[in-house]
Amino acid sequence: MNIEILELFSRYGIDAAILSAVAAAIAFSLDRFVFEKLNLSDRAKRLAKLTPYALGIVFYAIYGAACKSDLSCFFECFAEIVKEGLAIGTLAFMLRLLLERFLSGKQAKLTDSEAVAALLDGYISGEDRQTAAGLLCEAAENGESGSFKDILLKYAAEGVTEAELEALAQLIVSYFNIV
């Protein structure tokens, strides 16, 4: 399944497009100019891949507070902020992938399997990453998101904790809820 980014932005609105674009640009810049230059451990590299999601949550929290002109909404609407922030983060993650593809001269189309494989980078290595991505996409199509963690556990790289895989499974669920 090809991901139509413009369709996603039309569904989520111009505010989501702007927040996602800013988060993607910052995440891409951090990747290119900061994280690559640092000698990061494997765990830190895995966490760095989640930068678009963290930025999405932070930006949506700021946006929500600015729109309502009230900081108390941050505490009252925390679940909504996290949910919408993950949506912004997922869109930012996809934009960052498209930007990387564009800059490397690859075709600018992105499939679910390619996006999920990029999420798995650092958590699952080598050819297993493509296999696991395919199985996760298949499970999502069949409505079996409960099996995500089992698939991730089966193919996990050495040193990846079960807690990391649980969080990754939730991000993948979030991804498929958005696309």
C-alpha positions in Angstrom: 0.0 0.0 0.0 1.4 3.4 -1.0 1.1 6.2 1.5 -0.4 9.3 0.1 1.0 12.0 2.3 -1.2 14.8 0.8 -4.3 12.7 1.6 -3.1 12.4 5.2 -2.6 16.1 5.5 -6.0 16.9 4.0 -7.5 14.6 6.6 -5.6 16.1 9.5 -5.6 19.7 8.4 -3.1 22.5 7.6 -2.1 22.9 11.3 -1.0 19.3 11.4 0.9 19.7 8.1 2.8 22.8 9.5 3.5 21.1 12.9 4.7 17.9 11.1 6.8 19.8 8.6 8.6 21.7 11.4 9.1 18.6 13.5 10.4 16.7 10.4 12.8 19.5 9.6 14.2 19.6 13.1 14.4 15.8 13.4 16.2 15.6 10.1 18.6 18.4 11.1 19.3 16.7 14.4 20.0 13.4 12.6 22.2 14.9 10.0 24.1 17.5 12.0 24.1 16.4 15.6 23.4 12.6 16.1 25.7 11.5 13.2 28.6 13.5 14.6 28.2 12.1 18.2 29.5 8.7 19.0 26.1 7.4 20.3 25.5 4.0 21.8 23.1 1.6 20.1 20.4 2.4 22.7 20.9 6.2 22.1 20.7 5.7 18.3 17.4 3.8 18.8 16.0 6.6 21.0 17.2 9.2 18.5 14.9 7.6 15.8 12.0 8.6 18.0 12.7 12.3 17.8 9.8 13.1 15.4 7.4 11.6 17.9 8.7 13.5 20.9 8.7 16.7 18.9 5.2 16.0 17.7 3.9 15.7 21.2 5.8 18.8 22.4 4.6 20.9 19.4 1.0 19.7 19.8 1.1 20.6 23.5 2.3 24.1 22.7 -0.2 24.5 19.8 -3.1 23.3 22.0 -2.1 25.7 24.8 -1.7 28.6 22.4 -5.1 27.9 20.7 -6.9 27.7 24.0 -4.8 30.5 25.6 -4.8 28.4 28.8 -2.0 26.2 30.2 -4.4 24.3 32.3 -5.6 22.4 29.1 -2.2 20.7 29.2 -3.2 18.9 32.4 -6.9 18.4 31.5 -6.3 17.1 28.0 -3.2 15.1 28.5 -4.5 12.0 26.7 -5.6 14.1 23.7 -2.3 15.8 23.6 -0.4 12.5 23.5 -2.8 11.0 20.9 -2.7 14.0 18.6 1.0 14.5 19.2 1.7 10.9 18.1 -0.3 11.7 15.0 1.9 14.8 14.3 5.0 12.7 15.1 4.0 9.9 12.7 3.4 12.5 9.9 6.8 14.1 10.8 8.4 10.7 10.7 7.0 10.0 7.3 8.0 13.4 6.0 11.5 12.9 7.3 11.7 9.5 5.4 10.4 11.2 2.2 13.0 13.9 2.6 15.8 11.4 3.1 14.6 9.5 0.0 14.4 12.7 -2.1 17.9 13.8 -1.1 19.3 10.3 -1.9 17.7 10.4 -5.3 15.3 7.6 -4.7 11.6 7.5 -5.7 9.6 9.7 -3.4 6.8 7.1 -3.0 6.7 5.3 0.4 5.0 2.1 1.2 3.8 1.0 4.6 6.4 -1.8 4.7 9.2 0.7 4.0 8.0 3.1 6.7 7.6 0.3 9.3 11.1 -1.0 8.3 12.5 2.4 9.0 10.9 2.4 12.4 12.4 -1.0 13.1 15.9 0.3 12.3 18.2 -0.3 15.3 15.6 -2.7 17.0 15.8 -5.4 14.3 18.8 -5.9 12.1 19.5 -6.8 8.6 17.2 -8.9 6.4 15.1 -9.7 9.5 13.9 -6.0 9.5 12.2 -6.4 6.1 10.7 -9.7 7.1 9.4 -8.3 10.4 8.0 -5.2 8.6 6.1 -7.4 6.2 4.7 -9.5 9.0 3.7 -6.4 10.9 1.9 -4.9 7.9 0.1 -8.2 7.3 -1.0 -8.4 10.9 -2.2 -4.8 10.7 -4.2 -5.5 7.6 -5.8 -8.5 9.4 -6.6 -6.3 12.5 -4.1 -8.3 14.6 -2.2 -5.5 16.2 -2.0 -7.6 19.4 0.6 -9.8 17.7 3.0 -6.9 17.0 5.0 -7.4 20.2 5.3 -11.1 19.5 6.7 -10.4 16.0 9.1 -7.8 17.4 10.3 -10.2 20.1 11.0 -12.9 17.5 13.2 -10.7 15.4 14.7 -8.3 18.0 18.3 -7.4 17.8 20.6 -8.3 20.7 20.5 -5.8 23.5 17.0 -4.5 22.8 14.8 -4.7 25.9 11.3 -5.9 26.1 10.2 -2.5 27.3 11.7 -0.9 24.2 9.8 -3.4 22.0 6.5 -2.7 23.9 6.9 1.0 23.2 7.8 0.3 19.6 4.8 -1.9 19.2 2.6 1.0 20.5 4.2 3.4 18.0 3.5 0.9 15.2 -0.1 0.7 16.3 -0.2 4.5 16.3 1.3 4.5 12.8 -1.4 2.2 11.4 -4.2 4.1 13.1 -3.0 7.2 11.3 -2.4 5.9 7.8 
